């Protein structure tokens, strides 16, 4: 890292290094093996040990790009877990996010900060893309900036392309389709037959995670023989007028699944304002298992995000990508458990 061998990249012989540092050949070989495992040197038969391309770029910096970091509480846990793994291996983590709210200012701010990260010679970046439909090109630009600087990128939580397409980046995320299936099985077992998914006013695939959950939910209900399928609700969870009209109709659902816990909690409050009992009149299911889900009235049935495992897997995947940059992209989908509480059945604890 000091540049002493930067011209040719070849290290002195083991004999010279042992003499220089005053250590035994066995100790020296142990040190060289650690450097090799970290991807900083490589052995060439008959030629000796040489610095790798990664050694020249070694800065000890890992970027964690989460543009809307302050929007969801589980991002803080991802940052904490990433920092824990980084510190253990001698890295430091730099968080990149924005507080801008208007589209143009937000794009400019995050673009500037990502370019600064590239100038700082980040060795790798974990990137949680924007999920809004109008930010697809910005997501691709962020990845392009980093790749132009030859910085490996691992996506966490969501891809930068809409399903069923896949980008050429490594991806670590929850298996959202399977999570939808798990919710469907639970609701079916509880006897709910008219099920809706609250998509708000989001267009299909505007949020790929939500779309995948809906896909899994609808598919599993079809396999279970639920003739009504799943109805999409395209209004906000606090829209009393639209919700009231729905609950007075013949197509009234007896269970509503939401894209996240924040929406589910808003929905429970709106249902209470309309005089509806949960789960007697309408059951509600969320996603994420944030702290407020446990404190909601009633406590919320939800899918628990395996946040620590997500962060740990993303960090390990990034280390592998840094060491083997030419490997094929990987898609790692983690299972997430259903946490059953009183919002789906009065018989549940």
Secondary structure, DSSP 4 states (H G I P E B T S, - for coil): --STTTTT-BPPPHHHHHHHHT--HHHHHHHHHHHHHTTSEEEETTTEEEE-HHHHH---EEEEEETTGGG-THHHHHHHHHHHHHHHTT-EEEEE-----SHHHHHHHHHHHHHHHHHTT-SEEEEE---SGGGHHHHHHHHHHHHHTT-EEEEESS-SS-TT---SSEEEEE-HHHHHHHHHHHHHHTT--SEEEE-TTPPTTSSHHHHHHHHHHHHHHHHTT-TT-EEEE-S-TT-HHHHHHHHTSTT--SEEEESSHHHHHHHHHHHHHTT--TTTT-EEEEEE--HHHHHSSSPPEEEEP-HHHHHHHHHHHHHHHHH-TTSPP-EEEE---EE--TTS-TT--
